[in-house]
């Protein structure tokens, strides 16, 4: 059976090949092609089973209509939801998404950048600290680039992420307002701006109220085998019987923290109120349900895609941009506080 071409689809649709090309490549709105005509062409494409030759289109236009998404861990609920949201936004404007996980391995992250650089039109990256050199090199090529979930404060690179400082500040103030005085904070000892902002917010608020105690701040090493956190958190809890509330800086710390609390028969919220950054199904359906600082993932993805598309659509006239977007989080109060 003959492989169909754009010319074949154009002949069946009774239009010029360029019109079919605009529809296939998601440029029908830009070229002011009517919705009726778009539906007519799409119906013929579906009926005939026509598959666009993406490689040939890439050679003609210099574009792949693919976006590279590099995240920390695609198995993590937050990053999985982020990837899904990015894919949804990208699909609406005619782009596909390829992605990979760094697992906070700097070398793996930089390898992913090099691997995808010639295959994508732009990048959305959640960089580990050691990826800074790779990101700087990518910026010099003028490849469209947006950092998502975290950023480098001293680099003029567009970014979109939640307001980490504001979220933890609000949560800490709420617990103090509930007459919790011995509030602990459990974090991962990572040199990443989002983790630093969360911890800084906790310290600032506690200090402003004269309540900060260094012994209630726990910084844990980053473990790829996350099950190692449970024993460390359990030991911390056993040594701090005065603790009456605890904020976990990530959802995986929160999950292992809840397990440790229950193993020690510490009542939530009777003895210790619990809040965690990032929501998960486990928090929603836990007994009691766990209060969270929720990241509006869809809004973060939409803002990141907006910044990226602005760069990609500007072409050679693209100006350097250092625009950053902080999306307000939502404090979701459940039975754990």
Phi, psi and omega per residue, in radians:
X1 nan 2.339 -3.116
X2 -1.146 2.385 3.067
X3 -1.295 2.170 -3.107
X4 -1.238 2.536 3.095
X5 -2.005 3.008 3.072
X6 -1.041 -0.632 3.131
X7 -1.101 -0.646 3.109
X8 -1.124 -0.768 3.138
X9 -1.150 -0.688 3.127
X10 -1.090 -0.729 3.137
X11 -1.114 -0.747 3.139
X12 -1.170 -0.571 -3.106
X13 -1.514 -0.251 -3.122
X14 1.265 0.607 3.141
X15 -2.328 3.041 3.098
X16 -1.310 2.587 3.100
X17 -0.965 -0.572 -3.141
X18 -1.112 -0.587 3.124
X19 -1.143 -0.748 3.096
X20 -1.103 -0.724 -3.133
X21 -1.056 -0.731 3.133
X22 -1.106 -0.687 3.139
X23 -1.196 -0.809 -3.125
X24 -1.054 -0.667 -3.064
X25 -1.645 0.215 3.041
X26 1.241 0.434 -3.115
X27 -1.888 0.290 -3.054
X28 -1.159 -0.610 3.114
X29 -1.210 -0.759 3.129
X30 -1.033 -0.656 -3.110
X31 -1.626 0.118 3.060
X32 1.013 0.752 3.042
X33 -1.478 2.339 -3.039
X34 -1.128 2.635 3.108
X35 -1.060 -0.631 3.122
X36 -1.076 -0.767 3.122
X37 -1.180 -0.708 3.116
X38 -1.030 -0.814 3.141
X39 -1.115 -0.655 3.126
X40 -1.085 -0.821 -3.134
X41 -1.186 -0.738 3.138
X42 -1.110 -0.607 3.116
X43 -1.152 -0.688 3.112
X44 -1.185 -0.724 3.107
X45 -1.043 -0.761 3.141
X46 -1.161 -0.741 -3.106
X47 -1.142 -0.701 -3.079
X48 -1.488 -0.282 -3.094
X49 1.305 0.403 -3.122
X50 -1.078 2.317 3.092
X51 -2.017 2.055 -3.127
X52 -1.075 2.497 3.069
X53 -1.500 1.592 -3.066
X54 -1.117 -0.620 -3.127
X55 -1.116 -0.762 3.132
X56 -1.154 -0.699 3.127
X57 -1.104 -0.667 3.133
X58 -1.110 -0.708 3.133
X59 -1.148 -0.628 -3.124
X60 -1.264 -0.754 -2.970
X61 -1.780 -0.307 -3.055
X62 1.378 0.118 -3.138
X63 -2.094 2.540 3.114
X64 -1.793 -0.269 -3.033
X65 0.982 0.657 3.081
X66 -2.241 2.431 3.094
X67 -1.985 2.378 3.090
X68 -1.645 2.179 3.107
X69 -2.018 2.025 3.133
X70 -1.994 2.055 -3.089
X71 -2.124 3.007 -3.132
X72 -1.213 -0.881 -3.054
X73 -2.712 1.835 -3.076
X74 -1.164 -0.294 3.102
X75 -1.384 -0.321 3.104
X76 -1.221 2.426 -3.057
X77 -0.999 -0.707 -3.122
X78 -1.122 -0.853 -3.078
X79 -1.238 -0.547 3.062
X80 -1.132 -0.752 3.103
X81 -1.161 -0.657 3.104
X82 -1.100 -0.792 3.137
X83 -1.062 -0.746 3.130
X84 -1.099 -0.720 -3.136
X85 -1.179 -0.713 3.103
X86 -1.095 -0.770 3.126
X87 -1.037 -0.714 -3.121
X88 -1.115 -0.811 3.135
X89 -1.147 -0.758 -3.114
X90 -1.088 -0.721 -3.113
X91 -1.074 -0.609 -3.110
X92 -1.169 -0.374 3.134
X93 -1.972 0.335 3.002
X94 1.443 0.418 3.131
X95 -2.040 2.578 2.981
X96 -1.805 2.861 -3.094
X97 -2.219 2.299 2.944
X98 -2.017 2.482 -3.067
X99 -2.508 2.823 3.103
X100 -2.593 2.832 3.137
X101 -1.882 2.456 3.083
X102 -1.598 -0.440 -3.034
X103 0.931 0.576 -3.109
X104 1.009 0.460 3.052
X105 -1.704 1.920 -3.068
X106 -1.009 -0.755 -3.124
X107 -1.101 -0.732 3.131
X108 -1.125 -0.702 3.130
X109 -1.112 -0.790 3.129
X110 -1.163 -0.601 3.077
X111 -1.116 -0.689 3.130
X112 -1.110 -0.682 3.098
X113 -1.052 -0.846 -3.122
X114 -1.133 -0.685 -3.121
X115 -1.111 -0.696 -3.024
X116 -1.652 -0.208 -2.968
X117 -0.921 -0.696 -3.102
X118 -1.595 -0.038 -3.069
X119 -1.825 -0.175 -3.056
X120 -2.210 2.762 3.108
X121 -1.533 -0.301 -3.136
X122 -2.974 2.897 -3.076
X123 -2.152 2.479 2.825
X124 -2.022 2.133 -2.998
X125 -2.309 2.312 2.919
X126 -1.775 1.637 -2.950
X127 -1.436 2.494 2.881
X128 -1.374 2.850 -3.053
X129 -1.007 -0.708 -3.084
X130 -1.311 -0.036 3.084
X131 -1.522 0.050 -3.053
X132 -1.023 -0.745 -3.138
X133 -1.086 -0.764 3.125
X134 -1.128 -0.690 3.115
X135 -1.184 -0.698 3.094
X136 -1.073 -0.742 3.124
X137 -1.119 -0.691 3.114
X138 -1.110 -0.717 3.121
X139 -1.046 -0.677 -3.120
X140 -1.131 -0.452 3.099
X141 -1.345 -0.142 -3.104
X142 1.155 0.376 3.011
X143 -1.208 2.260 3.108
X144 -0.915 2.328 -2.967
X145 -2.639 2.306 3.021
X146 -2.351 2.328 3.052
X147 -1.546 2.438 -3.043
X148 -2.315 2.366 -3.115
X149 1.404 -0.447 3.101
X150 -2.755 2.955 -3.099
X151 -2.728 3.031 3.056
X152 -1.835 1.939 -3.039
X153 -1.000 -0.509 -3.087
X154 -1.687 0.221 3.114
X155 -2.059 2.332 3.124
X156 -1.463 1.299 3.131
X157 -2.213 2.266 -3.141
X158 -0.983 2.552 3.133
X159 -2.578 2.752 3.043
X160 -2.444 2.186 3.134
X161 -2.814 2.973 3.113
X162 -1.296 2.731 3.053
X163 -1.368 1.527 -3.078
X164 -1.079 -0.784 -3.121
X165 -1.092 -0.817 -3.133
X166 -1.099 -0.668 -3.114
X167 -1.137 -0.828 -3.129
X168 -1.236 -0.619 3.079
X169 -1.019 -0.822 -3.127
X170 -1.093 -0.755 -3.129
X171 -1.138 -0.745 -3.126
X172 -1.141 -0.764 3.100
X173 -1.051 -0.690 3.139
X174 -1.086 -0.803 -3.124
X175 -1.113 -0.698 3.096
X176 -1.103 -0.691 3.107
X177 -1.115 -0.395 3.081
X178 -1.579 0.272 3.085
X179 1.191 0.506 3.011
X180 -1.582 2.122 -3.039
X181 -1.878 -0.445 -3.076
X182 -1.952 1.295 -3.050
X183 -1.646 2.169 3.117
X184 -1.679 2.766 3.090
X185 -2.339 2.183 -3.122
X186 -1.949 2.120 -3.041
X187 -2.311 2.975 3.022
X188 -1.814 2.321 -3.101
X189 -1.344 1.404 -3.123
X190 -2.217 2.462 -3.133
X191 -1.495 1.059 -3.138
X192 -2.176 2.422 -2.956
X193 -1.058 -0.643 -3.083
X194 -1.180 -0.632 3.121
X195 -1.264 -0.659 3.102
X196 -1.138 -0.692 -3.141
X197 -1.153 -0.682 3.129
X198 -1.126 -0.808 3.139
X199 -1.154 -0.719 -3.123
X200 -1.080 -0.680 3.129
X201 -1.090 -0.786 3.118
X202 -1.038 -0.848 -3.109
X203 -1.106 -0.770 -3.111
X204 -1.067 -0.804 -3.112
X205 -1.168 -0.793 -3.137
X206 -1.099 -0.720 3.109
X207 -1.112 -0.705 -3.114
X208 -1.113 -0.411 3.127
X209 -1.778 0.062 -3.130
X210 1.199 0.502 -3.041
X211 -2.012 -0.087 -3.046
X212 -1.192 2.291 3.038
X213 -2.278 2.070 -3.078
X214 -0.999 -0.559 -3.102
X215 -1.181 -0.272 3.113
X216 -1.641 0.103 3.067
X217 -1.835 2.038 -3.125
X218 -1.960 2.108 3.033
X219 -1.926 2.105 -3.099
X220 -1.837 2.566 3.042
X221 -1.078 2.722 3.066
X222 -1.416 2.117 3.115
X223 -1.958 2.255 2.990
X224 -1.189 -0.616 3.008
X225 -1.482 1.622 -2.973
X226 -1.217 -0.231 3.109
X227 -1.116 -0.314 -3.141
X228 -1.208 -0.279 -3.122
X229 -1.224 -0.555 -3.012
X230 -1.032 -0.829 -3.103
X231 -1.124 -0.676 -3.126
X232 -1.170 -0.701 3.127
X233 -1.216 -0.688 3.125
X234 -1.051 -0.759 3.116
X235 -1.099 -0.725 3.114
X236 -1.054 -0.773 -3.135
X237 -1.109 -0.738 -3.116
X238 -1.098 -0.548 -3.098
X239 -1.534 -0.070 -3.074
X240 -2.235 1.122 -3.089
X241 -1.119 -0.348 -3.138
X242 -1.342 -0.231 -3.095
X243 -1.019 2.276 3.104
X244 -2.107 0.006 3.058
X245 -2.808 2.713 -3.126
X246 -2.581 2.365 3.070
X247 -1.982 2.203 3.093
X248 -1.731 2.310 -3.018
X249 -1.338 -0.268 3.101
X250 -2.470 2.825 -3.130
X251 -1.203 -0.589 3.138
X252 -1.247 -0.581 3.018
X253 -1.119 -0.700 3.114
X254 -1.078 -0.729 -3.127
X255 -1.105 -0.793 3.136
X256 -1.275 -0.508 3.076
X257 -1.151 -0.747 3.112
X258 -1.094 -0.712 3.101
X259 -1.070 -0.754 3.137
X260 -1.127 -0.741 3.122
X261 -1.060 -0.775 -3.120
X262 -1.214 -0.641 3.095
X263 -1.103 -0.529 -3.138
X264 -1.607 0.096 -3.131
X265 0.990 0.658 3.061
X266 -1.598 2.076 -3.030
X267 -1.271 2.341 3.056
X268 -1.952 2.131 0.028
X269 -1.705 0.131 -3.045
X270 -0.914 -0.838 3.118
X271 -1.696 -0.736 -3.099
X272 -2.362 2.128 3.025
X273 -1.371 2.566 -3.055
X274 -2.267 2.313 3.028
X275 -2.349 2.559 3.108
X276 -2.382 2.595 2.992
X277 -1.399 2.302 -3.133
X278 1.437 2.390 3.137
X279 -1.671 2.721 3.009
X280 -2.587 2.877 3.069
X281 -1.053 -0.630 3.139
X282 -1.035 -0.711 3.141
X283 -1.177 -0.687 -3.101
X284 -1.170 -0.649 -3.027
X285 -1.848 0.099 3.079
X286 -1.195 2.827 3.069
X287 -2.166 1.851 0.026
X288 -1.347 2.800 3.068
X289 -1.142 2.452 -3.002
X290 -1.637 2.300 3.082
X291 -1.261 2.557 -3.039
X292 -2.484 2.762 2.885
X293 -1.703 1.808 -2.983
X294 -1.605 2.336 3.077
X295 -1.554 2.198 3.097
X296 -1.297 1.456 -2.967
X297 -1.026 -0.742 -3.098
X298 -1.111 -0.664 3.137
X299 -1.227 -0.682 3.092
X300 -1.075 -0.801 3.132
X301 -1.092 -0.739 -3.125
X302 -1.113 -0.748 3.137
X303 -1.166 -0.720 3.122
X304 -1.103 -0.758 3.123
X305 -1.149 -0.652 3.105
X306 -1.062 -0.815 3.135
X307 -1.107 -0.662 -3.126
X308 -1.227 -0.784 -3.120
X309 -1.124 -0.607 3.088
X310 -1.038 -0.686 3.112
X311 -1.241 -0.810 -3.070
X312 -1.156 -0.642 -3.103
X313 -1.378 -0.290 3.137
X314 -1.358 -0.343 3.108
X315 1.049 -2.409 -3.088
X316 -1.219 -0.280 3.135
X317 -1.495 0.055 -3.092
X318 -0.987 2.277 3.065
X319 -1.721 2.616 3.054
X320 -1.059 2.447 -3.117
X321 -2.341 2.411 3.061
X322 -2.066 0.408 -3.096
X323 -1.094 2.317 3.060
X324 -2.184 2.481 -3.130
X325 -2.102 2.150 3.023
X326 -1.840 2.038 -3.107
X327 -1.618 2.224 -3.137
X328 -1.090 2.343 3.085
X329 -1.426 3.069 3.089
X330 -2.137 2.215 3.061
X331 -1.510 1.914 -3.126
X332 -1.764 1.976 -3.071
X333 -1.658 2.173 3.103
X334 -2.146 -2.729 -2.989
X335 -1.409 -0.053 -3.046
X336 -1.469 -0.047 3.128
X337 -2.167 nan nan
